[in-house]
Amino acid sequence: MPPRTDATPPLPLPPTSSAGAASTTAEAGASGAASWTVAPEPYDSPVAVALWRAYYTEVSDRWYLLHEGHRTDPAELEREIAARIGCELTPPTGQLLVGWYGGRPAGTAGVRLLDPATAELTRVFLHEEVRGRGGAAPLVGAAEDAARALGARRMILDTRGDLVEARALYARLGYTETGRHNDDPYAEHWYTKPLA
């Protein structure tokens, strides 16, 4: 079973919700365009669950299509989505953030403390329809702010080699590739960034 990786590629946007009203970070869009807001979200809310399903389906299917020429078996997909619900992304040791674009839930980023000084960035995802519209930087920035608020002084993450978009994003946002820092069998690249 592939995956826990970050920043990925496609699926349709979920229906509009009013849950994004309280934002902690915002980035204005181009004149007349929709704007981004980022807000904490309970990992088990309907919005978070729908985004987790979209994220996991995409990264899992991408791995299986690349390595085995087929999409994820539906039973395996359901089993893995249910097994990795994200309860570690809750205060006081973690946080799940949802990016809202034009009032619609469009992406996620999660952070969890691994030790008092180190946080892990995870679940970085944007729906394909909103990629390239400036949402990744505010999502990751909000996750970095959440990690600082939890006391972390550095952020680490891992990703797969086929997720070239993720690797380019992290480099652009100041993450440096390092040696292996975990034994995840699907991780192929590891990154770190000081949170000073």
Summary of the structure (lengths in Angstrom):
residues: 196
radius of gyration: 15.7
end to end distance: 35.8
largest distance: 46.1
contacts: 641
relative contact order: 0.20
helix: 32%
strand: 27%
